């Protein structure tokens, strides 16, 4: 049961990437997603790939976790590759499939676009693999802090996220309990036509929602009793700190960006 | 004269205009550093009393004073600093994603500095016997452990009163025992007023004073021993007497005279084995 209760895909570890401030990770990944689209020749792709793979190896996350993250998008990557290969009509003709002529430029273009996808997914899944959901929440709260000036409810949003994270395992356990209770009363979740199986979910969802609302009400009361009155004047136990390693990684990344801008055509 | 910490003056409360009164003209006092147990069957108004003390509800009639301050919408944040509460459901009062985050929640609300939070965190987790669980997530804790965390988070902000509103009702007997032990330890080591609300007569044994509620009214008030001796009355208002009390009753009917109303096995045993030398 413990396996099912791991939230997100976080792989515990103590590497440089794990210990980076989550804000550093989020900002770098944010800009990385942009600059991937600036790459337009072999060397510019090479520099980005080296950066991404280097982060992967320093994180010491087993490769199979990355491959698992890539699984759902393999189809998309291959599809774009084929589409670009067929549609682009540049360079010299290489071979024919059915009525399409494949040009050398098309193959290159296909590779380039697939590479972009691959890099994007690699880097973003590296974030969720090395950062706990609660760290990401804290980082988002800090990063969105300036939006408070325009009355964006940053603190409330972060609190909502952290409470949801806290209650995911609780509600999962509850779902399991209710489904067992309903199964013992003869509800069949596993067999039968799809229509019946969908209907069987109703007696699962209704009690789950009822209890979730009840929980919410009690939680609100408990929070109030413990003196919660919104974000004003609140201090925090969890603390984010930009350290030497963060500055080092920022410098490295800026180096990569400058290098990329020089190399691209 | 001990100083009054909580005072209810002719308090009446109902949840809505058309609803029946949940509390009818209740008046009582609770003094500093005492342990008071409020007991009553379901719907006797005992949980409402707890919520009124914390400003989660306000009475329609009468007044409530906590440490001389009246409880009104303007003073609730002051009052909540003095009154800590532990609720019944261990899951629905756990706010943080880990034990330390949950214990810190109340301190964060009150704007404690980070260094202060860290020292208090260590202290209160030690007080409830859970220092090894700082980083543990709530779904890896048992109900009793969660309740101990809840007690720790209340202790962390050092209130004057701690109210345990049926805090052991959802636990197994072992968890219940450990919570009661934790509460006793805490009361011994800190100057704190304790208010336990329960429908279980077993839990009032260690209290200094007992308030029995029935149907929104104060039915009785006294030492646990005195309350236990009124078995017929207790049965009438729907409270089960503990086995030892029933046994003592039967012994008396059989003509065996006991020196006092026994509260537990040891007292009854003491009484019985010295019986021969007395007669």
Interface residues (C-beta under 8 A of the other chain):
Chain A: X5 X134 X162 X163 X165 X166 X169 X170 X173 X214 X215 X218 X219 X221 X222 X223 X224 X225 X226 X227 X228 X229 X233 X234 X235 X236 X237 X238 X239
Chain B: X54 X56 X77 X80 X81 X84 X85 X87 X89 X91 X92 X93 X94 X95 X96 X97 X100 X101 X104 X105 X106 X107 X108 X109 X110 X111 X112 X113 X114 X117 X118 X121 X137 X138 X139 X153 X154 X157
